Amino acid sequence: MRQEDIWNADAAASYDTPGTGMFAPEVLGPAVDRLAGLAGGGRVLEFAVGTGRVAIPLAERGVPVTGLELSPDMVARLREKASAETLPVVLGDMATTVVPGEFTLVYLVYNTISNLQTQDEQVECFRNAARHLAPGGRFVVELWVPELRALPPGREATVWRTEPGYIGLDTYDVLNQHVVSHHFRFGDDRNATLARSPHRYIWPAELDLMARLAGFTLESRHADWTGAPFTADSRSHVSTYRLGGG
């Protein structure tokens, strides 16, 4: 499954869920608050901007945001909500594409770095962030923690969410650090739809080493955008890296 095939017109049309899920105010608001504070009045670049879930409300705060996005279909959906003058977007991938200008903040949210399927690509993503930043600039990554402790011995899958009309499960290839997320959606009849997305999962310590290879130092790590402490039981983290720090 190529990323270009996953993030197609169908995915773009169904991606936005205004007011619920990852668009819920209690999810989105703290992320925008934190990123606006880190921007420090400078220019901001979002890798994998998608349909503008975070970038649009950030731009509405007066933060000058530019997006980088692989999928033309996702950008087309973004353009229904924000003009190129309000939120310019460059088409390309987050590991190699260079966006003109210099930024104080680059950010990558909602597990998207794991869409890169190899360790080399993920390292290059850090290096690409570094080449866009002014000295002392920051790179923020939001990423889930692999739930291998929930994986029963001899089993390859975990169910990570069940709710009315939806089941989410992950199948793991622990040898290669690969996981495929399966999203089952269904109504009252016997039919269901399935969407799948492949990822390469990254442990926090591995992520920190990728950062060091690109010239970053870990500045902070929290369990969420509100600043909750990161613990052994945290299911995700928001990690802030500073270019040339320490």
Secondary structure, 3 states (H helix, E strand, C coil): CCHHHHCCHHHHHHHCCCCCHHHCHHHHHHHHHHHHHHHCCCCEEEECCCCCCCHHHHHHCCCCEEEEECCHHHHHHHHCCCCCCCCCEEECCCCCCCCCCCEEEEEECCCHHHHCCCHHHHHHHHHHHHHHEEEEEEEEEEEECCCHHHCCCCCCEEEEEEECCEEEEEEEECCCCEEEEEEEEECCCCCEEEEEEEEECCCHHHHHHHHHHCCEEEEEEECCCCCCECCCCCCEEEEEEEECCC
